[in-house]
């Protein structure tokens, strides 16, 4: 039994750690190599782009049965079908991030 529970995989929901979209969530659409993946966040206004793993944080959420290199439309439909954004918003991790953000604005 492995200690690792979150793997880099197509459909994995990630948080962006850097860049203009830092703090937003996206989905891994395709794995390029050991350092980069194509991410897409059609529901969170993150454009489809190549992104290094070192600037991503893997979340426990993942889309099931998402085909490799799925288009933005397919990813958006799957996100809505599985209510992934709502699951993320209800998670303790997302609520903690929102609370930190609210306090930062005081």
DSSP file (Angstrom, degrees, kcal/mol; ACC not computed):
  #  RESIDUE AA STRUCTURE BP1 BP2  ACC     N-H-->O    O-->H-N    N-H-->O    O-->H-N    TCO  KAPPA ALPHA  PHI   PSI    X-CA   Y-CA   Z-CA
    1    1 A X              0   0    0      0, 0.0     2,-0.1     0, 0.0     0, 0.0   0.000 360.0 360.0 360.0 122.1    0.0    0.0    0.0
    2    2 A X        -     0   0    0      2,-0.1     0, 0.0     1,-0.1     0, 0.0  -0.422 360.0-141.8 -80.1 150.4    1.6    3.3   -1.2
    3    3 A X  S    S+     0   0    0     -2,-0.1     2,-0.4     2,-0.0    -1,-0.1   0.697  81.3  89.4 -78.5 -20.8    1.8    6.4    0.9
    4    4 A X        +     0   0    0      1,-0.2    -2,-0.1     0, 0.0     3,-0.1  -0.653  42.5 164.3 -85.1 129.6    1.1    8.5   -2.2
    5    5 A X        +     0   0    0     -2,-0.4     2,-0.6     1,-0.2    -1,-0.2   0.622  59.8  65.6-115.2 -22.9   -2.6    9.2   -2.9
    6    6 A X        -     0   0    0     52,-0.1     2,-0.3     6,-0.0    -1,-0.2  -0.914  64.2-178.5-109.9 119.0   -2.5   12.0   -5.4
    7    7 A X        -     0   0    0     -2,-0.6     2,-0.8    -3,-0.1     5,-0.0  -0.833  37.5-106.6-115.1 152.3   -0.9   11.2   -8.8
    8    8 A X        +     0   0    0     -2,-0.3     2,-0.3    50,-0.1    23,-0.0  -0.692  64.9 144.9 -72.5 113.4   -0.3   13.4  -11.9
    9    9 A X    >   -     0   0    0     -2,-0.8     3,-2.1    21,-0.0    19,-0.3  -0.983  59.0 -84.6-150.8 156.1   -3.0   12.0  -14.2
   10   10 A X  T 3  S+     0   0    0     -2,-0.3    56,-0.3     1,-0.3    19,-0.2  -0.474 117.9  26.9 -63.3 128.1   -5.3   13.2  -16.9
   11   11 A X  T 3  S+     0   0    0     17,-3.0    52,-3.1     1,-0.3    -1,-0.3   0.277  84.5 140.3 100.7  -9.9   -8.4   14.6  -15.1
   12   12 A X  E <   -A   62   0A   0     -3,-2.1    16,-2.2    50,-0.3     2,-0.4  -0.495  51.4-130.2 -69.4 132.0   -6.6   15.6  -11.9
   13   13 A X  E     - B   0  27A   0     48,-2.4    46,-2.2    -2,-0.2     2,-0.3  -0.699  33.3-175.4 -82.9 132.4   -7.8   18.9  -10.4
   14   14 A X  E     -AB  58  26A   0     12,-2.8    12,-2.2    -2,-0.4     2,-0.4  -0.873  24.7-132.9-128.6 158.6   -4.9   21.2   -9.6
   15   15 A X  E     -AB  57  25A   0     42,-2.6    42,-2.2    -2,-0.3     2,-0.4  -0.941  27.0-127.1-108.3 134.9   -4.3   24.6   -8.0
   16   16 A X  E     -A   56   0A   0      8,-2.4     7,-3.3    -2,-0.4    40,-0.2  -0.689  19.8-170.0 -83.1 130.4   -2.0   27.0   -9.8
   17   17 A X        +     0   0    0     38,-3.0     2,-0.3    -2,-0.4    39,-0.1   0.666  64.1  21.0 -94.3 -19.0    0.8   28.3   -7.5
   18   18 A X  S    S+     0   0    0     37,-0.7     3,-0.4     3,-0.1     2,-0.1  -0.896  86.6  48.1-145.0 171.4    2.2   31.0   -9.7
   19   19 A X  S >  S-     0   0    0     -2,-0.3     3,-1.6     1,-0.2    -3,-0.0  -0.277 101.1 -47.0  89.3-177.3    1.5   33.3  -12.7
   20   20 A X  T 3  S+     0   0    0      1,-0.3    -1,-0.2    -2,-0.1     0, 0.0   0.689 137.8  50.1 -66.8 -17.8   -1.5   35.5  -13.4
   21   21 A X  T >  S+     0   0    0     -3,-0.4     3,-2.1     3,-0.1    -5,-0.3   0.114  77.7 150.4-106.6  20.8   -3.9   32.7  -12.6
   22   22 A X  T <   +     0   0    0     -3,-1.6    -5,-0.2     1,-0.3     3,-0.1  -0.258  66.5  23.9 -56.5 135.8   -2.3   31.8   -9.2
   23   23 A X  T 3  S+     0   0    0     -7,-3.3    -1,-0.3     1,-0.4     2,-0.2   0.244  97.7 113.2  92.4 -12.8   -4.9   30.4   -6.7
   24   24 A X    <   -     0   0    0     -3,-2.1    -8,-2.4    -8,-0.1    -1,-0.4  -0.524  63.8-122.7 -89.4 159.8   -7.3   29.3   -9.4
   25   25 A X  E     +B   15   0A   0    -10,-0.2     2,-0.3    -2,-0.2   -10,-0.2  -0.760  32.8 166.6-103.6 152.4   -8.1   25.6  -10.1
   26   26 A X  E     -B   14   0A   0    -12,-2.2   -12,-2.8    -2,-0.3     2,-0.4  -0.857  29.7-113.4-147.7 178.8   -7.7   23.8  -13.4
   27   27 A X  E     -BC  13  40A   0     13,-2.4    13,-2.1    -2,-0.3     2,-0.6  -0.961  26.1-116.6-124.3 139.6   -7.7   20.3  -14.8
   28   28 A X  E     + C   0  39A   0    -16,-2.2   -17,-3.0    -2,-0.4    11,-0.2  -0.667  34.3 175.6 -74.2 118.8   -4.8   18.3  -16.3
   29   29 A X  E     +     0   0A   0      9,-3.1    40,-2.1    -2,-0.6    41,-0.6   0.782  64.2   0.9 -94.6 -33.0   -5.9   17.7  -19.9
   30   30 A X  E     - C   0  38A   0      8,-1.5     8,-3.3    38,-0.2     2,-0.5  -0.982  64.1-127.9-157.4 142.9   -2.7   16.0  -21.2
   31   31 A X  E     - C   0  37A   0     -2,-0.3     6,-0.2     6,-0.2     3,-0.1  -0.850  21.2-177.8 -95.2 125.2    0.7   15.0  -19.8
   32   32 A X        -     0   0    0      4,-1.6     2,-0.2    -2,-0.5     5,-0.2   0.937  58.4 -48.4 -87.0 -56.5    3.6   16.3  -21.9
   33   33 A X  S    S-     0   0    0      3,-1.6    -1,-0.3     0, 0.0     0, 0.0  -0.766  77.5 -57.2-156.9-158.7    6.6   14.9  -20.1
   34   34 A X  S    S+     0   0    0     -2,-0.2     3,-0.1     1,-0.2    19,-0.0   0.552 132.2  34.8 -74.5  -6.0    8.1   14.5  -16.6
   35   35 A X  S    S+     0   0    0      1,-0.2    18,-2.5    18,-0.1    19,-0.4   0.637 114.8  41.4-119.4 -21.7    8.1   18.3  -16.1
   36   36 A X  E     - D   0  52A   0     16,-0.3    -4,-1.6    17,-0.1    -3,-1.6  -0.913  48.3-175.7-136.5 155.7    5.0   19.7  -17.8
   37   37 A X  E     -CD  31  51A   0     14,-2.3    14,-3.0    -2,-0.3     2,-0.6  -0.972  32.5-113.5-141.9 156.7    1.3   19.1  -18.5
   38   38 A X  E     -CD  30  50A   0     -8,-3.3    -9,-3.1    -2,-0.3    -8,-1.5  -0.841  40.1-169.7 -89.7 124.1   -1.4   20.8  -20.5
   39   39 A X  E     -CD  28  49A   0     10,-3.0    10,-2.1    -2,-0.6     2,-0.3  -0.787   9.8-173.1-113.7 159.0   -3.9   22.3  -18.1
   40   40 A X  E     -C   27   0A   0    -13,-2.1   -13,-2.4    -2,-0.3     7,-0.2  -0.974  13.3-177.4-152.0 134.5   -7.3   23.8  -18.8
   41   41 A X  E > > + D   0  46A   0      5,-2.3     5,-2.2    -2,-0.3     3,-0.9  -0.559  14.4 162.6-131.1  70.3   -9.8   25.6  -16.6
   42   42 A X  T 3 5S+     0   0    0      1,-0.3     3,-0.3     3,-0.2    -1,-0.1   0.790  81.1  45.4 -62.5 -27.3  -12.9   26.4  -18.7
   43   43 A X  T 3 5S+     0   0    0      1,-0.2    -1,-0.3    -3,-0.1   -17,-0.1   0.642 117.8  42.7 -88.8 -15.1  -15.0   27.0  -15.6
   44   44 A X  T < 5S-     0   0    0     -3,-0.9    -2,-0.2     2,-0.2    -1,-0.2   0.161 112.4-110.9-117.0  16.8  -12.5   29.1  -13.8
   45   45 A X  T   5 +     0   0    0     -4,-0.4     2,-0.6    -3,-0.3    -3,-0.2   0.766  69.1 142.9  58.2  31.5  -11.3   31.2  -16.8
   46   46 A X  E   < -D   41   0A   0     -5,-2.2    -5,-2.3   -21,-0.2    -1,-0.2  -0.905  48.1-131.8 -96.6 118.0   -7.9   29.6  -16.9
   47   47 A X  E     -     0   0A   0     -2,-0.6     2,-0.2    -7,-0.2    -8,-0.1  -0.285  29.1 -90.6 -69.9 156.2   -6.9   29.2  -20.6
   48   48 A X  E     +     0   0A   0     -8,-0.1     2,-0.3   -10,-0.1    -8,-0.2  -0.484  69.0 143.0 -64.8 127.7   -5.5   26.0  -22.0
   49   49 A X  E     -D   39   0A   0    -10,-2.1   -10,-3.0    -2,-0.2     2,-0.4  -0.988  55.6 -93.3-162.1 161.9   -1.8   26.1  -21.6
   50   50 A X  E     -D   38   0A   0     -2,-0.3     2,-0.4   -12,-0.2   -12,-0.2  -0.695  46.4-178.7 -81.0 135.9    1.4   24.1  -20.9
   51   51 A X  E     -D   37   0A   0    -14,-3.0   -14,-2.3    -2,-0.4     2,-0.1  -1.000  26.4-118.7-142.1 135.9    2.3   24.4  -17.2
   52   52 A X  E >   -D   36   0A   0     -2,-0.4     3,-1.6   -16,-0.2   -16,-0.3  -0.480  21.0-128.7 -74.7 145.0    5.2   23.0  -15.2
   53   53 A X  G >  S+     0   0    0    -18,-2.5     3,-2.2     1,-0.3    -1,-0.1   0.825 105.4  67.6 -60.0 -32.5    4.4   20.6  -12.3
   54   54 A X  G 3  S+     0   0    0    -19,-0.4    -1,-0.3     1,-0.3   -18,-0.1   0.675 100.9  49.1 -66.6 -14.0    6.5   22.6   -9.9
   55   55 A X  G <  S+     0   0    0     -3,-1.6   -38,-3.0   -38,-0.0   -37,-0.7   0.180 102.3  79.8-106.7  15.4    3.9   25.4  -10.2
   56   56 A X  E <   -A   16   0A   0     -3,-2.2     2,-0.5   -40,-0.2   -40,-0.2  -0.907  61.6-153.8-119.2 148.7    0.9   23.1   -9.6
   57   57 A X  E     -A   15   0A   0    -42,-2.2   -42,-2.6    -2,-0.3     2,-0.3  -0.994  22.1-133.7-118.7 124.5   -0.5   21.7   -6.4
   58   58 A X  E     -A   14   0A   0     -2,-0.5     2,-0.2   -44,-0.2   -44,-0.2  -0.562  19.0-156.1 -77.3 136.9   -2.4   18.4   -6.8
   59   59 A X  E     -     0   0A   0    -46,-2.2   -46,-0.2     2,-0.3    -1,-0.0  -0.651  29.4-111.4-104.0 166.7   -5.8   18.2   -5.1
   60   60 A X  E    S+     0   0A   0     -2,-0.2     2,-0.2   -54,-0.1   -46,-0.1   0.653  91.7  94.8 -71.0 -12.8   -7.6   15.0   -4.0
   61   61 A X  E     +     0   0A   0    -48,-0.2   -48,-2.4    23,-0.0     2,-0.3  -0.557  48.7 168.5 -83.2 142.5  -10.2   15.6   -6.7
   62   62 A X  E     -A   12   0A   0    -50,-0.3     2,-0.3    -2,-0.2   -50,-0.3  -0.986  34.8-118.3-149.8 143.9  -10.0   14.1  -10.1
   63   63 A X    >   -     0   0    0    -52,-3.1     3,-0.6    -2,-0.3     2,-0.3  -0.656  33.8-131.6 -79.7 135.6  -12.4   13.7  -13.1
   64   64 A X  T 3  S+     0   0    0     -2,-0.3   -53,-0.1     1,-0.2    18,-0.0  -0.667  78.6   4.4 -90.5 144.6  -13.2   10.1  -13.9
   65   65 A X  T 3  S+     0   0    0     -2,-0.3     2,-0.6     1,-0.2    -1,-0.2   0.792  79.4 159.6  57.4  34.3  -13.1    8.8  -17.4
   66   66 A X    <   -     0   0    0     -3,-0.6    -1,-0.2   -56,-0.3     3,-0.1  -0.776  39.0-127.2 -84.5 124.0  -11.8   12.0  -19.0
   67   67 A X    >   -     0   0    0     -2,-0.6     3,-1.1     1,-0.1   -56,-0.1  -0.332  31.1 -92.5 -69.7 154.5  -10.1   11.1  -22.3
   68   68 A X  T 3  S+     0   0    0      1,-0.2   -38,-0.2   -58,-0.1    -1,-0.1  -0.378 109.3  12.5 -64.3 143.8   -6.6   12.3  -23.0
   69   69 A X  T 3  S+     0   0    0    -40,-2.1    -1,-0.2     1,-0.2   -39,-0.2   0.821  87.8 180.0  58.4  35.4   -6.3   15.6  -24.7
   70   70 A X    <   -     0   0    0     -3,-1.1    -1,-0.2   -41,-0.6    -4,-0.0  -0.372  27.5-113.0 -65.3 145.1  -10.0   16.4  -24.1
   71   71 A X     >  -     0   0    0      1,-0.1     4,-2.3    -2,-0.0     5,-0.2  -0.230  27.7-102.7 -74.2 168.0  -11.1   19.7  -25.5
   72   72 A X  H  > S+     0   0    0      1,-0.2     4,-2.6     2,-0.2     5,-0.2   0.875 122.1  54.0 -59.1 -38.9  -12.2   22.6  -23.2
   73   73 A X  H  > S+     0   0    0      2,-0.2     4,-2.3     1,-0.2    -1,-0.2   0.906 108.9  47.2 -63.6 -42.4  -15.9   21.9  -24.0
   74   74 A X  H  > S+     0   0    0      2,-0.2     4,-2.3     1,-0.2    -2,-0.2   0.912 113.3  48.8 -65.3 -42.8  -15.6   18.2  -22.9
   75   75 A X  H  X S+     0   0    0     -4,-2.3     4,-2.6     2,-0.2    -2,-0.2   0.918 111.0  50.4 -63.5 -43.2  -13.7   19.2  -19.7
   76   76 A X  H  X S+     0   0    0     -4,-2.6     4,-2.2     2,-0.2    -2,-0.2   0.917 111.0  48.4 -62.0 -44.1  -16.4   21.8  -18.9
   77   77 A X  H  X S+     0   0    0     -4,-2.3     4,-2.7     1,-0.2    -1,-0.2   0.911 112.6  48.6 -61.8 -42.5  -19.2   19.3  -19.4
   78   78 A X  H  X S+     0   0    0     -4,-2.3     4,-2.4     2,-0.2     6,-0.2   0.889 109.6  52.3 -66.4 -39.7  -17.4   16.7  -17.2
   79   79 A X  H  X>S+     0   0    0     -4,-2.6     5,-1.8     1,-0.2     4,-0.5   0.914 114.3  43.0 -61.2 -42.9  -16.8   19.3  -14.5
   80   80 A X  H  <5S+     0   0    0     -4,-2.2     3,-0.5     3,-0.2    -2,-0.2   0.895 112.8  52.7 -70.0 -40.2  -20.5   20.2  -14.5
   81   81 A X  H  <5S+     0   0    0     -4,-2.7    -2,-0.2     1,-0.2    -1,-0.2   0.902 117.6  36.3 -62.9 -42.5  -21.6   16.6  -14.7
   82   82 A X  H  <5S-     0   0    0     -4,-2.4    -1,-0.2    -5,-0.2    -2,-0.2   0.438 102.7-130.6 -91.6   0.2  -19.5   15.6  -11.7
   83   83 A X  T  X5 +     0   0    0     -4,-0.5     4,-2.1    -3,-0.5    -3,-0.2   0.879  50.3 157.1  52.5  42.7  -20.1   18.9   -9.8
   84   84 A X  H  >< +     0   0    0     -5,-1.8     4,-2.5    -6,-0.2     5,-0.2   0.880  65.8  52.8 -68.1 -40.1  -16.4   19.1   -9.2
   85   85 A X  H  > S+     0   0    0     -6,-0.4     4,-2.5     1,-0.2    -1,-0.2   0.906 110.9  48.2 -63.5 -40.4  -16.3   22.9   -8.7
   86   86 A X  H  > S+     0   0    0      2,-0.2     4,-1.7     1,-0.2    -1,-0.2   0.902 110.4  51.6 -65.7 -41.0  -19.0   22.6   -6.0
   87   87 A X  H  X S+     0   0    0     -4,-2.1     4,-0.8     1,-0.2    -2,-0.2   0.910 111.2  48.4 -60.4 -41.8  -17.1   19.7   -4.3
   88   88 A X  H >< S+     0   0    0     -4,-2.5     3,-1.0     1,-0.2     6,-0.5   0.932 109.1  52.1 -64.2 -45.3  -14.0   21.9   -4.3
   89   89 A X  H 3< S+     0   0    0     -4,-2.5    -1,-0.2     1,-0.3    -2,-0.2   0.806 110.9  48.6 -62.4 -29.1  -15.9   24.9   -2.9
   90   90 A X  H 3< S+     0   0    0     -4,-1.7    -1,-0.3    -5,-0.1    -2,-0.2   0.622  90.2 106.1 -84.4 -13.7  -17.2   22.7    0.0
   91   91 A X  S <X S-     0   0    0     -3,-1.0     4,-2.2    -4,-0.8     5,-0.2  -0.300  77.8-125.2 -69.9 151.4  -13.8   21.3    0.8
   92   92 A X  H  > S+     0   0    0      1,-0.2     4,-2.5     2,-0.2     5,-0.2   0.862 110.7  57.8 -61.8 -36.6  -12.0   22.4    4.0
   93   93 A X  H  > S+     0   0    0      2,-0.2     4,-2.2     1,-0.2    -1,-0.2   0.932 108.8  43.6 -60.8 -47.8   -9.0   23.3    1.8
   94   94 A X  H  > S+     0   0    0     -6,-0.5     4,-2.3     1,-0.2    -1,-0.2   0.893 113.7  50.9 -66.9 -40.0  -10.9   25.7   -0.3
   95   95 A X  H  X S+     0   0    0     -4,-2.2     4,-2.2     2,-0.2    -1,-0.2   0.888 110.0  50.1 -65.8 -38.1  -12.8   27.2    2.7
   96   96 A X  H  X S+     0   0    0     -4,-2.5     4,-2.4     2,-0.2    -2,-0.2   0.915 110.6  49.6 -64.8 -43.2   -9.4   27.8    4.5
   97   97 A X  H  X S+     0   0    0     -4,-2.2     4,-2.1     1,-0.2    -2,-0.2   0.902 111.3  49.7 -61.7 -40.8   -8.0   29.5    1.4
   98   98 A X  H  X S+     0   0    0     -4,-2.3     4,-2.4     2,-0.2    -2,-0.2   0.889 110.4  50.2 -65.7 -39.3  -11.1   31.7    1.1
   99   99 A X  H  X S+     0   0    0     -4,-2.2     4,-2.4     2,-0.2    -2,-0.2   0.912 110.1  49.4 -66.1 -42.5  -10.8   32.6    4.8
  100  100 A X  H  X S+     0   0    0     -4,-2.4     4,-2.0     1,-0.2    -1,-0.2   0.902 111.7  50.1 -61.1 -41.1   -7.1   33.5    4.4
  101  101 A X  H  X S+     0   0    0     -4,-2.1     4,-1.2     2,-0.2    -2,-0.2   0.902 109.6  50.3 -65.2 -41.8   -8.0   35.7    1.4
  102  102 A X  H  < S+     0   0    0     -4,-2.4     3,-0.4     1,-0.2     4,-0.4   0.915 111.8  47.7 -62.6 -43.0  -10.8   37.5    3.3
  103  103 A X  H >< S+     0   0    0     -4,-2.4     3,-1.1     1,-0.2    -1,-0.2   0.860 106.1  58.3 -66.8 -34.4   -8.4   38.2    6.2
  104  104 A X  H 3< S+     0   0    0     -4,-2.0    -1,-0.2     1,-0.2    -2,-0.2   0.821 104.2  52.9 -63.3 -30.1   -5.8   39.5    3.8
  105  105 A X  T 3<        0   0    0     -4,-1.2    -1,-0.2    -3,-0.4    -2,-0.2   0.522 360.0 360.0 -86.0  -5.3   -8.3   42.1    2.5
  106  106 A X    <         0   0    0     -3,-1.1    -1,-0.2    -4,-0.4    -2,-0.1   0.507 360.0 360.0 -68.5 360.0   -9.1   43.5    6.0
